Amino acid sequence: MRTILHSKSSRAAVVLAICTLVSPGLMAVTAVDEDHYVPDVSVESPLGGERRSYSPAGCAGQTDNVHKSSHYASVHGRTKCASFVGQVGVTTIVQKKGWVGWQSMLSDSSSRSNSRNSQDAHPHWNCSGWGTQLYRGASAHFSVEGSGTYYANTVGTSHGFSC
């Protein structure tokens, strides 16, 4: 899944929604299920009031689908920009479906200054001995640009496998 970074004052996610771009700066939100979430794009402007905005540097986040690598559940996430920014980063988490929802098993982060990409964050969680489980990856992305800090969250498709 690939999501364009949005400016906002906090990192809270809107749960139970899928976001669809209707026109530049306007989103349509549709309720779905507990396995999907999108970033809250409402922001408080430094000049007062609320606004919606996208990364002027064209930054976007992506979380790949989780996969089995030897006896590890592995996933990769990254943030890429069309032009250089002051700082760009990502934190990616391997999650396992538990009795009461998704459990975060391991995370990894990557960030860079004066760059167009964060490089990959790639947690590899040792999943041997758990039997067949459902796994997914989730990432929190950011970019620091002249006009502010931009955030987004992405989630990859879940996959079941045993290690």
VOBA-1610 file (N, C-alpha, C; in pm, whole numbers, padded with zeros to 5 digits, always signed):
BEGIN
Met+00084-00117+00000Met+00000+00000+00000Met+00089+00124+00000Arg+00052+00223-00078Arg+00129+00348-00087Arg+00037+00463-00050Thr+00082+00549+00041Thr+00003+00662+00087Thr+00085+00789+00079Ile+00026+00897+00030Ile+00092+01026+00024Ile+00094+01085+00164Leu+00207+01145+00204Leu+00219+01203+00337Leu+00136+01330+00349His+00072+01344+00464His-00014+01457+00494His+00041+01532+00614Ser+00021+01662+00617Ser+00061+01742+00732Ser-00046+01731+00839Lys-00004+01715+00964Lys-00097+01714+01076Lys-00022+01737+01204Ser-00095+01773+01310Ser-00030+01809+01435Ser-00006+01690+01526Ser-00072+01578+01505Ser-00048+01459+01586Ser-00046+01337+01496Arg-00007+01221+01552Arg+00006+01101+01470Arg-00113+01007+01486Ala-00225+01054+01542Ala-00342+00968+01561Ala-00395+00919+01427Ala-00432+00793+01422Ala-00486+00737+01298Ala-00637+00726+01306Val-00703+00742+01195Val-00846+00719+01188Val-00865+00569+01171Val-00932+00506+01265Val-00951+00362+01261Val-01080+00331+01187Leu-01084+00216+01122Leu-01201+00167+01050Leu-01238+00252+00929Ala-01138+00294+00852Ala-01169+00376+00736Ala-01072+00347+00622Ile-01119+00368+00500Ile-01033+00369+00382Ile-01049+00508+00322Cys-00939+00567+00282Cys-00937+00704+00233Cys-00921+00702+00082Thr-01003+00776+00011Thr-00996+00784-00134Thr-00975+00929-00175Leu-00877+00955-00261Leu-00852+01090-00309Leu-00962+01128-00406Val-01038+01234-00372Val-01146+01281-00457Val-01094+01391-00550Ser-01020+01485-00496Ser-00952+01590-00571Ser-00837+01638-00483Pro-00741+01714-00536Pro-00628+01757-00453Pro-00675+01822-00323Gly-00631+01765-00211Gly-00665+01818-00080Gly-00798+01774-00024Leu-00875+01693-00097Leu-01007+01649-00051Leu-01011+01497-00048Met-01051+01441+00064Met-01055+01297+00081Met-01198+01252+00109Ala-01233+01135+00061Ala-01358+01069+00097Ala-01322+00952+00187Val-01389+00935+00299Val-01356+00831+00395Val-01472+00733+00403Thr-01442+00604+00393Thr-01543+00499+00396Thr-01508+00398+00505Ala-01602+00365+00590Ala-01577+00267+00696Ala-01556+00130+00635Val-01463+00053+00695Val-01439-00085+00652Val-01428-00173+00775Asp-01316-00243+00793Asp-01303-00332+00906Asp-01182-00296+00990Glu-01160-00368+01100Glu-01053-00337+01196Glu-00913-00360+01141Asp-00899-00424+01026Asp-00768-00455+00971Asp-00710-00344+00885His-00782-00234+00866His-00734-00127+00781His-00744+00006+00854Tyr-00650+00096+00832Tyr-00660+00232+00883Tyr-00582+00326+00793Val-00616+00452+00801Val-00551+00554+00719Val-00518+00673+00807Pro-00430+00761+00761Pro-00395+00876+00841Pro-00508+00977+00850Asp-00514+01048+00962Asp-00606+01160+00980Asp-00542+01278+00909Val-00609+01335+00811Val-00548+01441+00732Val-00586+01581+00777Ser-00666+01594+00883Ser-00698+01726+00937Ser-00578+01777+01014Val-00543+01903+00992Val-00425+01960+01059Val-00457+02097+01115Glu-00379+02136+01213Glu-00391+02272+01265Glu-00278+02353+01204Ser-00312+02457+01136Ser-00214+02542+01070Ser-00136+02623+01172Pro-00005+02645+01149Pro+00071+02731+01240Pro+00012+02872+01245Leu-00062+02911+01143Leu-00124+03043+01139Leu-00264+03043+01199Gly-00307+02930+01253Gly-00440+02919+01310Gly-00537+02854+01213Gly-00639+02789+01266Gly-00739+02725+01182Gly-00698+02585+01142Glu-00783+02519+01065Glu-00758+02382+01020Glu-00734+02382+00870Arg-00644+02296+00825Arg-00617+02285+00682Arg-00585+02141+00647Arg-00587+02111+00520Arg-00545+01981+00470Arg-00435+02008+00368Ser-00325+01935+00379Ser-00217+01958+00283Ser-00136+01833+00261Tyr-00071+01827+00146Tyr+00013+01715+00108Tyr+00157+01762+00104Ser+00248+01669+00114Ser+00391+01698+00111Ser+00426+01772-00019Pro+00476+01896-00008Pro+00517+01968-00129Pro+00632+01898-00202Ala+00713+01820-00129Ala+00826+01748-00189Ala+00782+01617-00253Gly+00651+01589-00253Gly+00601+01467-00315Gly+00637+01341-00238Cys+00650+01351-00106Cys+00687+01233-00026Cys+00569+01137-00012Ala+00599+01008-00016Ala+00497+00904-00004Ala+00556+00787+00072Gly+00472+00717+00148Gly+00515+00601+00225Gly+00464+00472+00164Gln+00537+00364+00188Gln+00497+00233+00137Gln+00539+00125+00235Thr+00449+00028+00257Thr+00479-00092+00335Thr+00457-00211+00244Asp+00560-00293+00226Asp+00548-00412+00144Asp+00466-00519+00217Asn+00429-00623+00147Asn+00358-00734+00211Asn+00457-00818+00293Val+00412-00862+00408Val+00495-00946+00495Val+00523-01078+00423His+00641-01136+00450His+00677-01262+00387His+00762-01345+00482Lys+00771-01473+00453Lys+00854-01566+00530Lys+00995-01562+00472Ser+01093-01546+00559Ser+01233-01547+00519Ser+01306-01638+00618Ser+01335-01762+00575Ser+01392-01864+00664Ser+01293-01888+00778His+01332-01862+00903His+01240-01879+01016His+01200-01743+01074Tyr+01188-01644+00985Tyr+01150-01508+01026Tyr+01029-01460+00948Ala+00945-01380+01015Ala+00842-01302+00948Ala+00908-01168+00919Ser+00912-01130+00792Ser+00989-01014+00749Ser+00902-00918+00669Val+00929-00788+00685Val+00857-00686+00609Val+00949-00566+00590His+00925-00491+00484His+01004-00372+00455His+00912-00253+00435Gly+00952-00139+00488Gly+00878-00014+00470Gly+00975+00098+00436Arg+00926+00198+00364Arg+01014+00308+00323Arg+00932+00434+00298Thr+01002+00547+00297Thr+00943+00675+00260Thr+01031+00734+00150Lys+00969+00774+00039Lys+01043+00832-00074Lys+00983+00967-00109Cys+01071+01058-00152Cys+01029+01193-00190Cys+01077+01224-00331Ala+01005+01312-00400Ala+01044+01353-00535Ala+01162+01450-00531Ser+01177+01522-00419Ser+01290+01614-00405Ser+01348+01603-00264Phe+01464+01661-00243Phe+01532+01653-00114Phe+01453+01725-00005Val+01454+01667+00116Val+01388+01726+00232Val+01488+01729+00348Gly+01456+01806+00452Gly+01544+01818+00567Gly+01565+01686+00639Gln+01457+01609+00656Gln+01466+01477+00717Gln+01350+01393+00667Val+01376+01264+00647Val+01273+01170+00601Val+01293+01039+00677Gly+01183+00976+00719Gly+01200+00853+00796Gly+01078+00763+00795Val+01100+00643+00852Val+00996+00542+00860Val+01023+00451+00979Thr+00917+00406+01045Thr+00924+00300+01146Thr+00828+00191+01099Thr+00879+00069+01084Thr+00799-00042+01034Thr+00789-00150+01140Ile+00671-00211+01152Ile+00643-00310+01256Ile+00593-00439+01193Val+00643-00554+01241Val+00585-00684+01208Val+00475-00708+01311Gln+00354-00738+01264Gln+00242-00767+01354Gln+00191-00908+01330Lys+00142-00970+01439Lys+00085-01104+01435Lys-00058-01095+01486Lys-00151-01160+01416Lys-00291-01158+01458Lys-00307-01244+01582Gly-00357-01184+01688Gly-00379-01256+01813Gly-00527-01272+01842Trp-00558-01314+01964Trp-00698-01336+02003Trp-00779-01207+02000Val-00718-01097+02035Val-00794-00972+02047Val-00751-00866+01945Gly-00680-00905+01843Gly-00639-00809+01741Gly-00493-00827+01701Trp-00439-00727+01637Trp-00302-00731+01588Trp-00205-00697+01700Gln-00104-00783+01720Gln+00000-00762+01820Gln+00129-00721+01750Ser+00193-00615+01799Ser+00320-00571+01743Ser+00431-00658+01800Met+00507-00724+01712Met+00609-00819+01756Met+00750-00758+01754Leu+00783-00678+01652Leu+00916-00620+01641Leu+00910-00502+01545Ser+00990-00398+01575Ser+00994-00282+01486Ser+01137-00249+01446Asp+01149-00172+01341Asp+01278-00122+01294Asp+01253+00016+01235Ser+01350+00106+01248Ser+01336+00242+01197Ser+01455+00279+01109Ser+01430+00371+01018Ser+01535+00425+00935Ser+01501+00570+00904Ser+01599+00660+00917Ser+01577+00799+00880Ser+01707+00858+00828Arg+01692+00961+00745Arg+01809+01027+00687Arg+01783+01177+00680Ser+01889+01254+00688Ser+01881+01399+00673Ser+01923+01438+00533Asn+01865+01549+00484Asn+01898+01602+00351Asn+01900+01492+00245Ser+01786+01424+00233Ser+01777+01310+00143Ser+01640+01306+00076Arg+01626+01217-00023Arg+01498+01195-00091Arg+01434+01064-00048Asn+01503+00983+00037Asn+01444+00858+00082Asn+01496+00821+00221Ser+01419+00739+00289Ser+01453+00698+00425Ser+01541+00574+00428Gln+01558+00507+00315Gln+01608+00370+00308Gln+01507+00280+00380Asp+01520+00151+00365Asp+01422+00058+00421Asp+01439+00037+00571Ala+01326+00033+00640Ala+01320-00021+00776Ala+01271-00164+00755His+01338-00262+00814His+01304-00401+00783His+01317-00491+00907Pro+01212-00493+00988Pro+01214-00586+01102Pro+01199-00731+01055His+01274-00819+01119His+01268-00964+01091His+01244-01032+01225Trp+01121-01079+01247Trp+01085-01139+01376Trp+01095-01291+01367Asn+01166-01351+01464Asn+01183-01497+01469Asn+01049-01561+01506Cys+00983-01620+01407Cys+00849-01674+01428Cys+00848-01826+01439Ser+00965-01890+01453Ser+00968-02037+01463Ser+00899-02081+01591Gly+00827-02191+01581Gly+00758-02247+01697Gly+00618-02194+01720Trp+00569-02104+01637Trp+00436-02047+01656Trp+00330-02117+01572Gly+00367-02209+01487Gly+00268-02273+01399Gly+00225-02175+01292Thr+00114-02204+01226Thr+00065-02115+01121Thr-00004-01995+01185Gln+00041-01877+01149Gln-00013-01752+01202Gln-00039-01655+01088Leu-00118-01553+01117Leu-00145-01446+01022Leu-00056-01328+01059Tyr+00022-01276+00962Tyr+00115-01166+00985Tyr+00086-01052+00888Arg+00131-00932+00926Arg+00125-00816+00837Arg+00232-00716+00881Gly+00257-00618+00796Gly+00348-00509+00828Gly+00272-00378+00832Ala+00315-00288+00919Ala+00255-00154+00930Ala+00369-00055+00947Ser+00354+00063+00886Ser+00460+00163+00893Ser+00404+00301+00924Ala+00484+00380+00996Ala+00458+00522+01021Ala+00567+00600+00949His+00529+00693+00864His+00621+00767+00778His+00620+00915+00815Phe+00733+00983+00792Phe+00736+01128+00812Phe+00838+01193+00720Ser+00816+01321+00694Ser+00915+01404+00625Ser+00911+01543+00689Val+01030+01601+00708Val+01041+01736+00762Val+01082+01825+00645Glu+00993+01919+00612Glu+01015+02006+00497Glu+01006+02151+00543Gly+01040+02243+00457Gly+01036+02384+00492Gly+00901+02431+00541Ser+00793+02372+00490Ser+00658+02414+00526Ser+00600+02339+00646Gly+00672+02242+00701Gly+00622+02168+00817Gly+00663+02022+00814Thr+00603+01946+00905Thr+00629+01802+00915Thr+00505+01729+00864Tyr+00526+01628+00782Tyr+00419+01553+00718Tyr+00424+01408+00762Tyr+00306+01346+00788Tyr+00296+01210+00840Tyr+00201+01126+00757Ala+00222+00997+00759Ala+00128+00902+00699Ala+00149+00765+00762Asn+00049+00680+00756Asn+00057+00542+00802Asn+00016+00451+00688Thr+00087+00339+00672Thr+00050+00242+00570Thr+00051+00103+00632Val-00029+00013+00575Val-00038-00126+00621Val-00034-00216+00498Gly+00051-00319+00502Gly+00057-00415+00394Gly-00052-00520+00410Thr-00070-00599+00308Thr-00168-00709+00311Thr-00120-00818+00406Ser-00212-00877+00481Ser-00175-00983+00574Ser-00160-01115+00499His-00069-01201+00551His-00044-01332+00493His-00027-01433+00605Gly-00078-01554+00585Gly-00062-01662+00682Gly+00045-01759+00640Phe+00133-01795+00733Phe+00236-01894+00707Phe+00293-01944+00839Ser+00363-02056+00832Ser+00432-02109+00950Ser+00583-02102+00923Cys+00657-02085+01029Cys+00803-02071+01014Cys+00872-02198+01053
//
